[in-house]
Amino acid sequence: MNVGADRGGSERATTARGGSDPWKVTFAVLLVVALVCAVVWVLLGSRLLVVRDVAVTGTERVTAQEVETAVAVETGTPLIRVDLDGGRERVEGLDLVESATVTRGWPATLRVEVVERRPLLAVRVGEEYRSVDRDGVRIEDSPTRPGNRPLVRVSGELEDNAAVRAAADIVEEAPDSLLARIQLIDARDTDEIMIELGDGSVVEWGDSEATADKSDILRVLMREHPSQEGRVYDVGTPDLAIVR
């Protein structure tokens, strides 16, 4: 009996059944490497996935061209290489832009979604009226008072002014029925804000907190004591509101 022959045949059979062919392993590795290289080339080196168009949405006062110039991404730049955060920051640097989002729109579009600053208040500046947002940023000037925006009276520079923000908090949270009656918000003292209504009555508002509660109480007071010139509603402390 040839034991050596049987053992050799058994080993060859084992290799054939479960062993790994080194050429097959090498081929598989090379195939993976080739696929990775192809993907990298398509993303970074080919002309297939490059910026061909900048799609701008959300603009009204700012032009799409201004946004494209600000984002500063040249046509032909590989889309994967675009610095999205850098583009966003540059667009947000535009005066009338509050925030922006920059995303990749495969295969060849850079998308820029803009949220513009919203005019909330009007400020008398010389002989004109200036519409500003909650940060005091100038939106537009007009020779006449914007009829749908309350006037605000503050001290100091408009931009980054705490008094402007306090007045804006009231405008953003107050019901439309009250906003339609507001003539002036005097916020020079942010703890003692005064609101003048169109009929000559005055609301001592206090600070800009609890606008919803103060608005509800003011509505009740005005129902029981109709507003008229010279009447004062004190809602600075909602639980102790009075009329005089």
Contacts in CASP RR format, 6 or more apart in sequence:
PFRMAT RR
TARGET T0000
AUTHOR 0000-0000-0000
METHOD contacts of the structure
MODEL  1
MNVGADRGGSERATTARGGSDPWKVTFAVLLVVALVCAVVWVLLGSRLLV
VRDVAVTGTERVTAQEVETAVAVETGTPLIRVDLDGGRERVEGLDLVESA
TVTRGWPATLRVEVVERRPLLAVRVGEEYRSVDRDGVRIEDSPTRPGNRP
LVRVSGELEDNAAVRAAADIVEEAPDSLLARIQLIDARDTDEIMIELGDG
SVVEWGDSEATADKSDILRVLMREHPSQEGRVYDVGTPDLAIVR
42 48 0 8 1.000
42 49 0 8 1.000
43 49 0 8 1.000
43 78 0 8 1.000
43 79 0 8 1.000
43 80 0 8 1.000
44 78 0 8 1.000
44 80 0 8 1.000
44 81 0 8 1.000
45 78 0 8 1.000
47 76 0 8 1.000
48 107 0 8 1.000
49 78 0 8 1.000
49 79 0 8 1.000
49 80 0 8 1.000
49 106 0 8 1.000
49 107 0 8 1.000
49 108 0 8 1.000
50 75 0 8 1.000
50 76 0 8 1.000
50 77 0 8 1.000
50 78 0 8 1.000
50 79 0 8 1.000
50 108 0 8 1.000
51 73 0 8 1.000
51 74 0 8 1.000
51 75 0 8 1.000
51 76 0 8 1.000
51 77 0 8 1.000
51 78 0 8 1.000
51 79 0 8 1.000
51 82 0 8 1.000
51 108 0 8 1.000
51 109 0 8 1.000
51 110 0 8 1.000
52 75 0 8 1.000
52 76 0 8 1.000
52 108 0 8 1.000
52 109 0 8 1.000
53 108 0 8 1.000
53 109 0 8 1.000
53 110 0 8 1.000
54 67 0 8 1.000
54 68 0 8 1.000
54 71 0 8 1.000
54 73 0 8 1.000
54 109 0 8 1.000
54 110 0 8 1.000
54 111 0 8 1.000
54 112 0 8 1.000
55 109 0 8 1.000
55 110 0 8 1.000
55 111 0 8 1.000
55 112 0 8 1.000
56 64 0 8 1.000
56 67 0 8 1.000
56 68 0 8 1.000
56 112 0 8 1.000
56 114 0 8 1.000
57 111 0 8 1.000
57 112 0 8 1.000
57 113 0 8 1.000
57 114 0 8 1.000
58 113 0 8 1.000
58 114 0 8 1.000
58 115 0 8 1.000
58 116 0 8 1.000
59 67 0 8 1.000
59 114 0 8 1.000
59 116 0 8 1.000
60 116 0 8 1.000
61 96 0 8 1.000
61 116 0 8 1.000
61 139 0 8 1.000
61 140 0 8 1.000
62 94 0 8 1.000
62 96 0 8 1.000
62 97 0 8 1.000
62 114 0 8 1.000
62 116 0 8 1.000
66 94 0 8 1.000
67 91 0 8 1.000
67 94 0 8 1.000
67 97 0 8 1.000
67 100 0 8 1.000
67 112 0 8 1.000
67 114 0 8 1.000
68 112 0 8 1.000
70 87 0 8 1.000
70 90 0 8 1.000
70 91 0 8 1.000
70 93 0 8 1.000
70 94 0 8 1.000
71 87 0 8 1.000
71 90 0 8 1.000
71 91 0 8 1.000
71 102 0 8 1.000
71 110 0 8 1.000
71 112 0 8 1.000
72 87 0 8 1.000
72 90 0 8 1.000
73 82 0 8 1.000
73 87 0 8 1.000
73 110 0 8 1.000
79 104 0 8 1.000
79 105 0 8 1.000
79 106 0 8 1.000
79 107 0 8 1.000
79 108 0 8 1.000
79 110 0 8 1.000
80 104 0 8 1.000
82 102 0 8 1.000
82 104 0 8 1.000
82 110 0 8 1.000
84 102 0 8 1.000
84 103 0 8 1.000
84 104 0 8 1.000
85 102 0 8 1.000
86 102 0 8 1.000
87 100 0 8 1.000
87 102 0 8 1.000
88 100 0 8 1.000
88 101 0 8 1.000
88 102 0 8 1.000
91 97 0 8 1.000
91 100 0 8 1.000
91 102 0 8 1.000
91 112 0 8 1.000
91 114 0 8 1.000
92 98 0 8 1.000
92 99 0 8 1.000
92 100 0 8 1.000
95 117 0 8 1.000
95 137 0 8 1.000
95 138 0 8 1.000
96 116 0 8 1.000
96 117 0 8 1.000
96 137 0 8 1.000
96 139 0 8 1.000
97 114 0 8 1.000
97 115 0 8 1.000
97 116 0 8 1.000
97 117 0 8 1.000
98 115 0 8 1.000
98 116 0 8 1.000
98 117 0 8 1.000
98 118 0 8 1.000
98 133 0 8 1.000
99 114 0 8 1.000
99 115 0 8 1.000
100 112 0 8 1.000
100 113 0 8 1.000
100 114 0 8 1.000
100 115 0 8 1.000
101 111 0 8 1.000
101 112 0 8 1.000
101 113 0 8 1.000
102 110 0 8 1.000
102 111 0 8 1.000
102 112 0 8 1.000
102 113 0 8 1.000
103 110 0 8 1.000
103 111 0 8 1.000
103 113 0 8 1.000
104 110 0 8 1.000
104 111 0 8 1.000
105 111 0 8 1.000
117 133 0 8 1.000
117 135 0 8 1.000
117 137 0 8 1.000
117 139 0 8 1.000
118 133 0 8 1.000
118 134 0 8 1.000
118 139 0 8 1.000
119 131 0 8 1.000
119 132 0 8 1.000
119 133 0 8 1.000
119 139 0 8 1.000
119 140 0 8 1.000
119 146 0 8 1.000
119 149 0 8 1.000
120 132 0 8 1.000
120 133 0 8 1.000
120 134 0 8 1.000
120 149 0 8 1.000
120 168 0 8 1.000
120 171 0 8 1.000
120 172 0 8 1.000
121 131 0 8 1.000
121 132 0 8 1.000
121 136 0 8 1.000
121 149 0 8 1.000
121 150 0 8 1.000
121 151 0 8 1.000
121 152 0 8 1.000
121 164 0 8 1.000
121 167 0 8 1.000
121 168 0 8 1.000
121 171 0 8 1.000
121 185 0 8 1.000
122 129 0 8 1.000
122 130 0 8 1.000
122 131 0 8 1.000
122 132 0 8 1.000
122 145 0 8 1.000
122 146 0 8 1.000
122 147 0 8 1.000
122 149 0 8 1.000
122 150 0 8 1.000
122 151 0 8 1.000
122 152 0 8 1.000
123 129 0 8 1.000
123 130 0 8 1.000
123 132 0 8 1.000
123 151 0 8 1.000
123 152 0 8 1.000
123 154 0 8 1.000
123 158 0 8 1.000
124 130 0 8 1.000
124 151 0 8 1.000
125 141 0 8 1.000
127 143 0 8 1.000
128 141 0 8 1.000
128 142 0 8 1.000
128 143 0 8 1.000
129 141 0 8 1.000
129 142 0 8 1.000
129 143 0 8 1.000
129 144 0 8 1.000
129 145 0 8 1.000
129 146 0 8 1.000
129 151 0 8 1.000
130 138 0 8 1.000
130 139 0 8 1.000
130 140 0 8 1.000
130 141 0 8 1.000
130 142 0 8 1.000
130 158 0 8 1.000
131 138 0 8 1.000
131 139 0 8 1.000
131 140 0 8 1.000
131 141 0 8 1.000
131 142 0 8 1.000
131 146 0 8 1.000
131 149 0 8 1.000
132 138 0 8 1.000
132 139 0 8 1.000
132 158 0 8 1.000
132 164 0 8 1.000
133 139 0 8 1.000
133 168 0 8 1.000
134 164 0 8 1.000
134 165 0 8 1.000
134 168 0 8 1.000
134 169 0 8 1.000
134 172 0 8 1.000
135 159 0 8 1.000
135 160 0 8 1.000
135 164 0 8 1.000
135 165 0 8 1.000
136 158 0 8 1.000
136 159 0 8 1.000
136 160 0 8 1.000
136 161 0 8 1.000
136 164 0 8 1.000
137 158 0 8 1.000
137 159 0 8 1.000
138 158 0 8 1.000
145 151 0 8 1.000
150 167 0 8 1.000
150 171 0 8 1.000
150 179 0 8 1.000
150 182 0 8 1.000
150 183 0 8 1.000
150 184 0 8 1.000
150 185 0 8 1.000
151 183 0 8 1.000
151 184 0 8 1.000
151 185 0 8 1.000
152 163 0 8 1.000
152 164 0 8 1.000
152 167 0 8 1.000
152 184 0 8 1.000
152 185 0 8 1.000
152 186 0 8 1.000
152 187 0 8 1.000
153 184 0 8 1.000
153 185 0 8 1.000
153 186 0 8 1.000
153 187 0 8 1.000
153 188 0 8 1.000
154 161 0 8 1.000
154 163 0 8 1.000
154 164 0 8 1.000
154 167 0 8 1.000
154 187 0 8 1.000
154 188 0 8 1.000
155 163 0 8 1.000
155 188 0 8 1.000
158 164 0 8 1.000
162 190 0 8 1.000
163 187 0 8 1.000
163 188 0 8 1.000
163 190 0 8 1.000
164 187 0 8 1.000
165 208 0 8 1.000
166 187 0 8 1.000
166 190 0 8 1.000
166 193 0 8 1.000
166 207 0 8 1.000
166 208 0 8 1.000
167 185 0 8 1.000
167 187 0 8 1.000
167 193 0 8 1.000
167 208 0 8 1.000
169 208 0 8 1.000
169 211 0 8 1.000
170 185 0 8 1.000
170 193 0 8 1.000
170 195 0 8 1.000
170 205 0 8 1.000
170 208 0 8 1.000
170 211 0 8 1.000
171 179 0 8 1.000
171 182 0 8 1.000
171 185 0 8 1.000
173 211 0 8 1.000
173 212 0 8 1.000
173 215 0 8 1.000
174 182 0 8 1.000
174 211 0 8 1.000
174 215 0 8 1.000
175 215 0 8 1.000
177 219 0 8 1.000
178 215 0 8 1.000
178 218 0 8 1.000
178 219 0 8 1.000
181 197 0 8 1.000
181 198 0 8 1.000
181 199 0 8 1.000
181 227 0 8 1.000
182 195 0 8 1.000
182 196 0 8 1.000
182 197 0 8 1.000
182 198 0 8 1.000
183 196 0 8 1.000
183 197 0 8 1.000
183 198 0 8 1.000
183 200 0 8 1.000
184 195 0 8 1.000
184 196 0 8 1.000
185 193 0 8 1.000
185 194 0 8 1.000
185 195 0 8 1.000
185 196 0 8 1.000
186 193 0 8 1.000
186 194 0 8 1.000
186 195 0 8 1.000
186 196 0 8 1.000
187 193 0 8 1.000
187 208 0 8 1.000
190 207 0 8 1.000
190 208 0 8 1.000
191 206 0 8 1.000
191 207 0 8 1.000
192 204 0 8 1.000
192 206 0 8 1.000
192 207 0 8 1.000
193 205 0 8 1.000
193 206 0 8 1.000
193 207 0 8 1.000
193 208 0 8 1.000
194 202 0 8 1.000
194 203 0 8 1.000
194 204 0 8 1.000
194 205 0 8 1.000
195 202 0 8 1.000
195 203 0 8 1.000
195 205 0 8 1.000
196 202 0 8 1.000
196 203 0 8 1.000
197 203 0 8 1.000
197 227 0 8 1.000
199 227 0 8 1.000
199 228 0 8 1.000
199 229 0 8 1.000
200 227 0 8 1.000
200 228 0 8 1.000
200 229 0 8 1.000
200 230 0 8 1.000
200 231 0 8 1.000
201 227 0 8 1.000
201 228 0 8 1.000
201 229 0 8 1.000
201 230 0 8 1.000
201 231 0 8 1.000
201 232 0 8 1.000
201 233 0 8 1.000
202 230 0 8 1.000
202 231 0 8 1.000
202 232 0 8 1.000
202 233 0 8 1.000
203 218 0 8 1.000
203 232 0 8 1.000
203 233 0 8 1.000
203 234 0 8 1.000
203 235 0 8 1.000
204 232 0 8 1.000
204 233 0 8 1.000
204 234 0 8 1.000
204 235 0 8 1.000
204 236 0 8 1.000
205 214 0 8 1.000
205 235 0 8 1.000
205 236 0 8 1.000
206 235 0 8 1.000
206 236 0 8 1.000
207 236 0 8 1.000
210 238 0 8 1.000
213 238 0 8 1.000
214 235 0 8 1.000
214 236 0 8 1.000
214 238 0 8 1.000
217 235 0 8 1.000
217 238 0 8 1.000
217 241 0 8 1.000
218 233 0 8 1.000
218 235 0 8 1.000
218 241 0 8 1.000
221 233 0 8 1.000
221 235 0 8 1.000
221 241 0 8 1.000
221 243 0 8 1.000
222 233 0 8 1.000
224 243 0 8 1.000
225 231 0 8 1.000
225 233 0 8 1.000
225 243 0 8 1.000
227 233 0 8 1.000
231 243 0 8 1.000
231 244 0 8 1.000
232 243 0 8 1.000
232 244 0 8 1.000
233 241 0 8 1.000
233 242 0 8 1.000
233 243 0 8 1.000
234 241 0 8 1.000
234 242 0 8 1.000
234 243 0 8 1.000
234 244 0 8 1.000
235 241 0 8 1.000
END
